[in-house]
Amino acid sequence: RGMRVAVVGAGVSGLTATKCCLDEGLEPTCFEQSQDIGGVWRYTEHIEAGRPSLYPSVISNTSKEMCAFSDFPFPEDFPVFLPNARLLDYLRRYAEHFSLRKHIKLGTTVVSIRKHPDFATTGQWNVVTEAGGKQTSHVFDAVMVCSGNFSEPSLPLHCFPGIERFQGQYFHSRQYKHPDVFQGKRVLVVGMGNSGVDIAVEASRVAAKVTISTTRGAWLLSRVFEHGYPWDMVLNTRLMSLIKTNLPRPLAWWLINYKVNQRFNHENYGLQPEKRYFLPVLNDELPSYILTGRITIKPGVKEFKDNSVVFHDCPEEEPIDIVVFCTGYNVSFPFLEESVVRVENKHASLYKYVFPTHLQKPTLAVLGLIKSLGGIMPLAEMQARWVSRVFKGRGANVSPPVSQNAAQTGHVLFGLAFDEVLKIEWLVYLDTLASFIGAKPSVLGLLCTDPWLALTIFFGPCSPYQYRLRGPGRWEGARQAILTQWDRVLKPTRTRVPAGSSSSF
């Protein structure tokens, strides 16, 4: 029989993990505790315990060509940035196309994952699952943890003096669904990640007043970038990556500063980040909402009073009725023993952010924990391609993770600072994992054999299809997908072509 692999969760990472296992001839069983696939992208009106929660207006931050799975492009008529329902539709098509459904057990919770008694020799795991109130024990040869990091909200109330005497309402952004709750109220949004800014913008349409409190500020990117092209198709290119990773730090910082301040000066809007470089926030409306006085930006919260808040470096109190804490999520693996993924000082030792560094056998991997300036789907897929080959005994460079010294270990930050996790360069990370499995495209090699493709790969967007040109899992359609990517971007928007203009990119 084939090697049996347990996959925990049927969201983005779990689906691609299941598919990559099948590609390698392994036998995956994917356990999903809810009644359907899709993870964070499946909207439900009510909030389910242990499940991510989404508000109805969520739209993907990465464009469809840059967040597609590498052998399954989005349909050309799908919009360039995807409302959550369209993204869920895509995931369902993916599951259908690669016949993943029969490997997924819905309504099944993973209760515990423990090392098998003879783990040191077999690398096996005892997995206990629960469905319909009945527990079942299984033995698996390997485990992929794809349970995501949007289930356990981080609400550090001890960081907000006086919150216990505040008379108004407060909740974590995970509880948010519709803006009606803010009707006519004075709203404070604490934290300036993507959710914080989205919620503030929605609230400002019905609220009396909206304030965002941010300690660190943030770079703000618009989905609509230079010449109206998607931001990630302009920024995530091999040329840009080369510039960013090889320029001296101060020069790279100046360049980023210059680039993001081109649209508007962040300092004039109270947004300039304090730290040297941050994952930017994506929002198309915030600058104009600040300009029209609908939203005000303030520094961090000093303390709460009965019906008001005091900010650092601001003497006057600000009256408020309702507070939304957009303070992120804790990463938790309730089904794992503490010793499997050690979390110390909010750090976990994971080689390349995937393999726990101290296991005798590399038979457990954590997928999709990473944040970077780029699509999570291609990242999770690349991790799954690498992991499934390691499980099969064909993966390079995990010889085994135990031997990696700490300097090479990706230390993943947890907790409030989790947004800082990885200032990883999206493309460099993808290339690294791709080189482990022999799927990294060779621009120089292609220059001789297929110069047009080579130039498109180097100067154009680094779309995921590049990682299907060679190596295991090579896909015949990859070249065509790369050369037609702009056509799929323009198709849903060029719906009126004036006479005499060219019809393609």
Secondary structure as UniProt FT lines:
FT   STRAND          4..8
FT   HELIX           12..23
FT   TURN            24..25
FT   STRAND          27..32
FT   HELIX           39..41
FT   TURN            49..50
FT   TURN            56..57
FT   TURN            64..66
FT   TURN            70..71
FT   TURN            76..77
FT   HELIX           84..97
FT   TURN            98..99
FT   HELIX           101..103
FT   STRAND          104..106
FT   STRAND          109..115
FT   TURN            117..118
FT   HELIX           119..122
FT   STRAND          125..131
FT   TURN            132..133
FT   STRAND          134..140
FT   STRAND          142..145
FT   STRAND          152..153
FT   HELIX           157..159
FT   TURN            161..162
FT   HELIX           163..165
FT   STRAND          169..172
FT   HELIX           173..175
FT   HELIX           179..182
FT   TURN            183..184
FT   STRAND          186..190
FT   HELIX           194..203
FT   TURN            204..206
FT   STRAND          209..213
FT   STRAND          220..221
FT   HELIX           226..228
FT   HELIX           231..235
FT   HELIX           238..246
FT   HELIX           249..260
FT   TURN            261..263
FT   HELIX           266..269
FT   STRAND          281..282
FT   HELIX           286..291
FT   TURN            292..293
FT   STRAND          295..298
FT   STRAND          301..304
FT   STRAND          308..311
FT   TURN            312..313
FT   STRAND          318..319
FT   STRAND          322..325
FT   STRAND          329..330
FT   TURN            334..335
FT   TURN            338..340
FT   STRAND          343..344
FT   TURN            345..346
FT   STRAND          347..351
FT   TURN            352..354
FT   STRAND          355..356
FT   TURN            357..358
FT   STRAND          364..366
FT   HELIX           376..392
FT   TURN            396..397
FT   HELIX           401..403
FT   HELIX           406..408
FT   STRAND          409..413
FT   HELIX           415..420
FT   HELIX           426..437
FT   HELIX           443..449
FT   HELIX           451..459
FT   HELIX           464..468
FT   TURN            472..473
FT   TURN            476..477
FT   HELIX           478..483
FT   HELIX           485..490
FT   TURN            491..493
FT   TURN            499..500
//
